[in-house]
């Protein structure tokens, strides 16, 4: 997984960080966070298949 996807996925899914904390830490918008999470989950799902 590319760097941004991996970072966002790990912070949200593995470390259970809140959305606003991740956005503030990475200096990204909430909508971009959700785009990155969607892409990360899709890559992970494709890798499992």
mmCIF file as gemmi writes it, N, C-alpha and C atoms, coordinates in Angstrom:
data_model
loop_
_atom_site.group_PDB
_atom_site.id
_atom_site.type_symbol
_atom_site.label_atom_id
_atom_site.label_alt_id
_atom_site.label_comp_id
_atom_site.label_asym_id
_atom_site.label_entity_id
_atom_site.label_seq_id
_atom_site.pdbx_PDB_ins_code
_atom_site.Cartn_x
_atom_site.Cartn_y
_atom_site.Cartn_z
_atom_site.occupancy
_atom_site.B_iso_or_equiv
_atom_site.pdbx_formal_charge
_atom_site.auth_seq_id
_atom_site.auth_asym_id
_atom_site.pdbx_PDB_model_num
ATOM 1 N N . UNK Axp A 1 ? 0.841 -1.17 0 1 0 ? 1 A 1
ATOM 2 C CA . UNK Axp A 1 ? 0 0 0 1 0 ? 1 A 1
ATOM 3 C C . UNK Axp A 1 ? 0.897 1.247 0 1 0 ? 1 A 1
ATOM 4 N N . UNK Axp A 2 ? 0.569 2.245 -0.811 1 0 ? 2 A 1
ATOM 5 C CA . UNK Axp A 2 ? 1.355 3.485 -0.809 1 0 ? 2 A 1
ATOM 6 C C . UNK Axp A 2 ? 1.353 4.164 0.565 1 0 ? 2 A 1
ATOM 7 N N . UNK Axp A 3 ? 2.306 5.029 0.786 1 0 ? 3 A 1
ATOM 8 C CA . UNK Axp A 3 ? 2.513 5.665 2.077 1 0 ? 3 A 1
ATOM 9 C C . UNK Axp A 3 ? 1.292 6.299 2.721 1 0 ? 3 A 1
ATOM 10 N N . UNK Axp A 4 ? 0.593 7.18 1.995 1 0 ? 4 A 1
ATOM 11 C CA . UNK Axp A 4 ? -0.578 7.856 2.567 1 0 ? 4 A 1
ATOM 12 C C . UNK Axp A 4 ? -1.663 6.858 2.926 1 0 ? 4 A 1
ATOM 13 N N . UNK Axp A 5 ? -1.929 5.924 2.035 1 0 ? 5 A 1
ATOM 14 C CA . UNK Axp A 5 ? -2.974 4.932 2.295 1 0 ? 5 A 1
ATOM 15 C C . UNK Axp A 5 ? -2.642 4.117 3.539 1 0 ? 5 A 1
ATOM 16 N N . UNK Axp A 6 ? -1.412 3.699 3.622 1 0 ? 6 A 1
ATOM 17 C CA . UNK Axp A 6 ? -0.977 2.893 4.753 1 0 ? 6 A 1
ATOM 18 C C . UNK Axp A 6 ? -1.062 3.67 6.063 1 0 ? 6 A 1
ATOM 19 N N . UNK Axp A 7 ? -0.576 4.897 6.058 1 0 ? 7 A 1
ATOM 20 C CA . UNK Axp A 7 ? -0.598 5.723 7.272 1 0 ? 7 A 1
ATOM 21 C C . UNK Axp A 7 ? -2.011 5.945 7.776 1 0 ? 7 A 1
ATOM 22 N N . UNK Axp A 8 ? -2.888 6.352 6.874 1 0 ? 8 A 1
ATOM 23 C CA . UNK Axp A 8 ? -4.277 6.635 7.25 1 0 ? 8 A 1
ATOM 24 C C . UNK Axp A 8 ? -4.967 5.371 7.741 1 0 ? 8 A 1
ATOM 25 N N . UNK Axp A 9 ? -4.765 4.269 7.035 1 0 ? 9 A 1
ATOM 26 C CA . UNK Axp A 9 ? -5.403 3.011 7.42 1 0 ? 9 A 1
ATOM 27 C C . UNK Axp A 9 ? -4.935 2.562 8.8 1 0 ? 9 A 1
ATOM 28 N N . UNK Axp A 10 ? -3.641 2.617 9.038 1 0 ? 10 A 1
ATOM 29 C CA . UNK Axp A 10 ? -3.101 2.194 10.333 1 0 ? 10 A 1
ATOM 30 C C . UNK Axp A 10 ? -3.614 3.074 11.469 1 0 ? 10 A 1
ATOM 31 N N . UNK Axp A 11 ? -3.62 4.381 11.258 1 0 ? 11 A 1
ATOM 32 C CA . UNK Axp A 11 ? -4.091 5.287 12.309 1 0 ? 11 A 1
ATOM 33 C C . UNK Axp A 11 ? -5.562 5.056 12.629 1 0 ? 11 A 1
ATOM 34 N N . UNK Axp A 12 ? -6.367 4.871 11.601 1 0 ? 12 A 1
ATOM 35 C CA . UNK Axp A 12 ? -7.813 4.74 11.799 1 0 ? 12 A 1
ATOM 36 C C . UNK Axp A 12 ? -8.214 3.337 12.264 1 0 ? 12 A 1
ATOM 37 N N . UNK Axp A 13 ? -7.781 2.323 11.546 1 0 ? 13 A 1
ATOM 38 C CA . UNK Axp A 13 ? -8.269 0.971 11.789 1 0 ? 13 A 1
ATOM 39 C C . UNK Axp A 13 ? -7.485 0.211 12.858 1 0 ? 13 A 1
ATOM 40 N N . UNK Axp A 14 ? -6.197 0.405 12.924 1 0 ? 14 A 1
ATOM 41 C CA . UNK Axp A 14 ? -5.377 -0.343 13.876 1 0 ? 14 A 1
ATOM 42 C C . UNK Axp A 14 ? -5.223 0.385 15.211 1 0 ? 14 A 1
ATOM 43 N N . UNK Axp A 15 ? -5.048 1.707 15.138 1 0 ? 15 A 1
ATOM 44 C CA . UNK Axp A 15 ? -4.823 2.493 16.352 1 0 ? 15 A 1
ATOM 45 C C . UNK Axp A 15 ? -6.082 3.183 16.857 1 0 ? 15 A 1
ATOM 46 N N . UNK Axp A 16 ? -7.169 3.081 16.092 1 0 ? 16 A 1
ATOM 47 C CA . UNK Axp A 16 ? -8.483 3.606 16.485 1 0 ? 16 A 1
ATOM 48 C C . UNK Axp A 16 ? -8.466 5.111 16.771 1 0 ? 16 A 1
ATOM 49 N N . UNK Axp A 17 ? -7.689 5.86 15.981 1 0 ? 17 A 1
ATOM 50 C CA . UNK Axp A 17 ? -7.659 7.311 16.131 1 0 ? 17 A 1
ATOM 51 C C . UNK Axp A 17 ? -8.941 7.902 15.562 1 0 ? 17 A 1
ATOM 52 N N . UNK Axp A 18 ? -9.382 9.003 16.126 1 0 ? 18 A 1
ATOM 53 C CA . UNK Axp A 18 ? -10.559 9.717 15.637 1 0 ? 18 A 1
ATOM 54 C C . UNK Axp A 18 ? -10.21 10.459 14.346 1 0 ? 18 A 1
ATOM 55 N N . UNK Axp A 19 ? -11.237 10.668 13.527 1 0 ? 19 A 1
ATOM 56 C CA . UNK Axp A 19 ? -11.068 11.335 12.242 1 0 ? 19 A 1
ATOM 57 C C . UNK Axp A 19 ? -10.409 12.701 12.383 1 0 ? 19 A 1
ATOM 58 N N . UNK Axp A 20 ? -10.9 13.512 13.303 1 0 ? 20 A 1
ATOM 59 C CA . UNK Axp A 20 ? -10.358 14.866 13.448 1 0 ? 20 A 1
ATOM 60 C C . UNK Axp A 20 ? -8.889 14.861 13.882 1 0 ? 20 A 1
ATOM 61 N N . UNK Axp A 21 ? -8.5 13.886 14.676 1 0 ? 21 A 1
ATOM 62 C CA . UNK Axp A 21 ? -7.103 13.776 15.117 1 0 ? 21 A 1
ATOM 63 C C . UNK Axp A 21 ? -6.204 13.436 13.929 1 0 ? 21 A 1
ATOM 64 N N . UNK Axp A 22 ? -6.635 12.499 13.106 1 0 ? 22 A 1
ATOM 65 C CA . UNK Axp A 22 ? -5.856 12.102 11.929 1 0 ? 22 A 1
ATOM 66 C C . UNK Axp A 22 ? -5.712 13.28 10.971 1 0 ? 22 A 1
ATOM 67 N N . UNK Axp A 23 ? -6.815 13.961 10.705 1 0 ? 23 A 1
ATOM 68 C CA . UNK Axp A 23 ? -6.788 15.098 9.782 1 0 ? 23 A 1
ATOM 69 C C . UNK Axp A 23 ? -5.863 16.198 10.281 1 0 ? 23 A 1
ATOM 70 N N . UNK Axp A 24 ? -5.915 16.476 11.554 1 0 ? 24 A 1
ATOM 71 C CA . UNK Axp A 24 ? -5.049 17.511 12.124 1 0 ? 24 A 1
ATOM 72 C C . UNK Axp A 24 ? -3.585 17.082 12.053 1 0 ? 24 A 1
ATOM 73 N N . UNK Axp A 25 ? -3.314 15.839 12.407 1 0 ? 25 A 1
ATOM 74 C CA . UNK Axp A 25 ? -1.934 15.334 12.415 1 0 ? 25 A 1
ATOM 75 C C . UNK Axp A 25 ? -1.321 15.325 11.012 1 0 ? 25 A 1
ATOM 76 N N . UNK Axp A 26 ? -2.101 14.893 10.018 1 0 ? 26 A 1
ATOM 77 C CA . UNK Axp A 26 ? -1.589 14.782 8.651 1 0 ? 26 A 1
ATOM 78 C C . UNK Axp A 26 ? -1.853 16.021 7.803 1 0 ? 26 A 1
ATOM 79 N N . UNK Axp A 27 ? -2.573 16.989 8.39 1 0 ? 27 A 1
ATOM 80 C CA . UNK Axp A 27 ? -2.923 18.233 7.699 1 0 ? 27 A 1
ATOM 81 C C . UNK Axp A 27 ? -3.659 17.97 6.39 1 0 ? 27 A 1
ATOM 82 N N . UNK Axp A 28 ? -4.723 17.17 6.492 1 0 ? 28 A 1
ATOM 83 C CA . UNK Axp A 28 ? -5.572 16.866 5.34 1 0 ? 28 A 1
ATOM 84 C C . UNK Axp A 28 ? -7.025 17.126 5.714 1 0 ? 28 A 1
ATOM 85 N N . UNK Axp A 29 ? -7.881 17.25 4.701 1 0 ? 29 A 1
ATOM 86 C CA . UNK Axp A 29 ? -9.306 17.475 4.954 1 0 ? 29 A 1
ATOM 87 C C . UNK Axp A 29 ? -9.992 16.152 5.295 1 0 ? 29 A 1
ATOM 88 N N . UNK Axp A 30 ? -11.157 16.266 5.89 1 0 ? 30 A 1
ATOM 89 C CA . UNK Axp A 30 ? -11.933 15.079 6.243 1 0 ? 30 A 1
ATOM 90 C C . UNK Axp A 30 ? -12.323 14.296 4.995 1 0 ? 30 A 1
ATOM 91 N N . UNK Axp A 31 ? -12.73 15.007 3.95 1 0 ? 31 A 1
ATOM 92 C CA . UNK Axp A 31 ? -13.14 14.308 2.735 1 0 ? 31 A 1
ATOM 93 C C . UNK Axp A 31 ? -11.964 13.561 2.099 1 0 ? 31 A 1
ATOM 94 N N . UNK Axp A 32 ? -10.769 14.151 2.131 1 0 ? 32 A 1
ATOM 95 C CA . UNK Axp A 32 ? -9.602 13.46 1.585 1 0 ? 32 A 1
ATOM 96 C C . UNK Axp A 32 ? -9.247 12.242 2.43 1 0 ? 32 A 1
ATOM 97 N N . UNK Axp A 33 ? -9.429 12.345 3.737 1 0 ? 33 A 1
ATOM 98 C CA . UNK Axp A 33 ? -9.202 11.196 4.62 1 0 ? 33 A 1
ATOM 99 C C . UNK Axp A 33 ? -10.087 10.031 4.204 1 0 ? 33 A 1
ATOM 100 N N . UNK Axp A 34 ? -11.37 10.298 3.959 1 0 ? 34 A 1
ATOM 101 C CA . UNK Axp A 34 ? -12.293 9.226 3.585 1 0 ? 34 A 1
ATOM 102 C C . UNK Axp A 34 ? -11.952 8.634 2.225 1 0 ? 34 A 1
ATOM 103 N N . UNK Axp A 35 ? -11.46 9.474 1.309 1 0 ? 35 A 1
ATOM 104 C CA . UNK Axp A 35 ? -11.007 8.968 0.005 1 0 ? 35 A 1
ATOM 105 C C . UNK Axp A 35 ? -9.823 8.021 0.198 1 0 ? 35 A 1
ATOM 106 N N . UNK Axp A 36 ? -8.864 8.438 1.015 1 0 ? 36 A 1
ATOM 107 C CA . UNK Axp A 36 ? -7.689 7.599 1.268 1 0 ? 36 A 1
ATOM 108 C C . UNK Axp A 36 ? -8.072 6.287 1.946 1 0 ? 36 A 1
ATOM 109 N N . UNK Axp A 37 ? -8.994 6.354 2.913 1 0 ? 37 A 1
ATOM 110 C CA . UNK Axp A 37 ? -9.441 5.13 3.582 1 0 ? 37 A 1
ATOM 111 C C . UNK Axp A 37 ? -10.144 4.192 2.612 1 0 ? 37 A 1
ATOM 112 N N . UNK Axp A 38 ? -10.975 4.752 1.749 1 0 ? 38 A 1
ATOM 113 C CA . UNK Axp A 38 ? -11.678 3.93 0.756 1 0 ? 38 A 1
ATOM 114 C C . UNK Axp A 38 ? -10.677 3.225 -0.158 1 0 ? 38 A 1
ATOM 115 N N . UNK Axp A 39 ? -9.692 3.971 -0.63 1 0 ? 39 A 1
ATOM 116 C CA . UNK Axp A 39 ? -8.678 3.388 -1.518 1 0 ? 39 A 1
ATOM 117 C C . UNK Axp A 39 ? -7.842 2.329 -0.799 1 0 ? 39 A 1
ATOM 118 N N . UNK Axp A 40 ? -7.502 2.591 0.449 1 0 ? 40 A 1
ATOM 119 C CA . UNK Axp A 40 ? -6.711 1.624 1.223 1 0 ? 40 A 1
ATOM 120 C C . UNK Axp A 40 ? -7.488 0.334 1.43 1 0 ? 40 A 1
ATOM 121 N N . UNK Axp A 41 ? -8.764 0.462 1.782 1 0 ? 41 A 1
ATOM 122 C CA . UNK Axp A 41 ? -9.598 -0.73 1.988 1 0 ? 41 A 1
ATOM 123 C C . UNK Axp A 41 ? -9.765 -1.504 0.691 1 0 ? 41 A 1
ATOM 124 N N . UNK Axp A 42 ? -9.923 -0.793 -0.423 1 0 ? 42 A 1
ATOM 125 C CA . UNK Axp A 42 ? -10.071 -1.451 -1.724 1 0 ? 42 A 1
ATOM 126 C C . UNK Axp A 42 ? -8.795 -2.21 -2.091 1 0 ? 42 A 1
ATOM 127 N N . UNK Axp A 43 ? -7.642 -1.601 -1.87 1 0 ? 43 A 1
ATOM 128 C CA . UNK Axp A 43 ? -6.366 -2.275 -2.156 1 0 ? 43 A 1
ATOM 129 C C . UNK Axp A 43 ? -6.198 -3.508 -1.282 1 0 ? 43 A 1
ATOM 130 N N . UNK Axp A 44 ? -6.565 -3.381 -0.033 1 0 ? 44 A 1
ATOM 131 C CA . UNK Axp A 44 ? -6.46 -4.507 0.886 1 0 ? 44 A 1
ATOM 132 C C . UNK Axp A 44 ? -7.39 -5.64 0.452 1 0 ? 44 A 1
ATOM 133 N N . UNK Axp A 45 ? -8.611 -5.301 0.09 1 0 ? 45 A 1
ATOM 134 C CA . UNK Axp A 45 ? -9.574 -6.312 -0.356 1 0 ? 45 A 1
ATOM 135 C C . UNK Axp A 45 ? -9.091 -7.004 -1.629 1 0 ? 45 A 1
ATOM 136 N N . UNK Axp A 46 ? -8.534 -6.25 -2.56 1 0 ? 46 A 1
ATOM 137 C CA . UNK Axp A 46 ? -8.012 -6.846 -3.795 1 0 ? 46 A 1
ATOM 138 C C . UNK Axp A 46 ? -6.807 -7.732 -3.523 1 0 ? 46 A 1
ATOM 139 N N . UNK Axp A 47 ? -6.015 -7.374 -2.544 1 0 ? 47 A 1
ATOM 140 C CA . UNK Axp A 47 ? -4.846 -8.173 -2.189 1 0 ? 47 A 1
ATOM 141 C C . UNK Axp A 47 ? -5.214 -9.491 -1.534 1 0 ? 47 A 1
ATOM 142 N N . UNK Axp A 48 ? -6.34 -9.523 -0.853 1 0 ? 48 A 1
ATOM 143 C CA . UNK Axp A 48 ? -6.791 -10.733 -0.163 1 0 ? 48 A 1
ATOM 144 C C . UNK Axp A 48 ? -7.405 -11.733 -1.137 1 0 ? 48 A 1
ATOM 145 N N . UNK Axp A 49 ? -8.03 -11.227 -2.199 1 0 ? 49 A 1
ATOM 146 C CA . UNK Axp A 49 ? -8.725 -12.104 -3.157 1 0 ? 49 A 1
ATOM 147 C C . UNK Axp A 49 ? -7.799 -13.041 -3.87 1 0 ? 49 A 1
